[in-house]
Amino acid sequence: MAGVVAYLGYRLHRQKKDLQDLLNFIVTEKKRVGSATRNLMDLLSDIANASAESGENHYLLAKRLHHILLSPRGEGRSIKGDYLYLADLYNEGLLTWLRKEYPDLTSNEVVLCAMLTLGLEPPCISKVLGYDHEHTFYNKRAEVRKKLRLDHNDPLEGFLAGQAERLEQQHKAFIRQLTERY
């Protein structure tokens, strides 16, 4: 009997160590992925903003950007889908949270929120989303604010950044809780 108890104690200790190693790995990988994702998103945002402000034919540029974003990459995915996945990952699941908490937001409105959280400028967002005029961007932004039930004085970008920060704190607390438990 004592041998069985010792064996079970050893196994429990081993599982606890394995779980701790796994949690350390997850935290380390999350930091690496977060840093790499941020670098990629900054690069993509800079390229997109520079392209939107370039002297090229804006209609042609917008059409090319739209084509690139929607080009299939296998398994039904597109660059736009990957971009949104990275934006969601970088912002601690903000886009997933928006879809869940505000189901009346359209997919284009969620895309608009993603682009705002990544620091894209209104002219760039307008061109990528295919708006004819920059005024359309502001109208769509106002619709999103209304659906999110924001006060007229509350900035949409501030709301999104605050929610991303809150989600990040929740994730950190969850990891801390797991670490302490195991």
Phi, psi and omega in degrees: 000318181297325178295320179295317179297317179297317180298315180295321177298316177299315180297319179297316178299317180295317179296321178297317178295317178298318179294319178297317177299319179296316178298318177298319178298314181299315180297315180297314181294323179297319177296316180296312181296319179299316180294313180296319180296317180298318177299316179295316181294321177299316180297312180297320179295316178298316179296313182296317179294317179296320179295320181293330182267357183291167181277005180293167174298113186296325180296314180294318179298314180298320180295319178295314179299317180297317179296316180297315183296327184261002182294135182291144179234027181087155179055028178072010182266161175225168176300323178300318179297318178295319179300315180293323177299315179295320178297319179293317179297315182295323182266029173059033178083022182301317183292321176297318179298317179300315180298323182285313185282333182231074184295345179280354174288133177282166180296325177293327177290325176292321176299317178302315178298318179300316181293325176293320181292338180268002175082019177288146182278153180307318179299321180293313180301317179301317182289317181295320181277358175079024177286138181291323183228155178294335178298328179299322177304312183293325176294316179295320178299319179295322177296319179297315179302319180295317180293330178275358179057045179273143174296152183302330182272347181279123179287138179299317181299321178295318178299313181297316179296320179296319179293320178298319178296318179297317178296321178297317179296321177298316180295319178296319179296320179297314179297317179299317180297316177297318181298316181291324183289321184250000000 
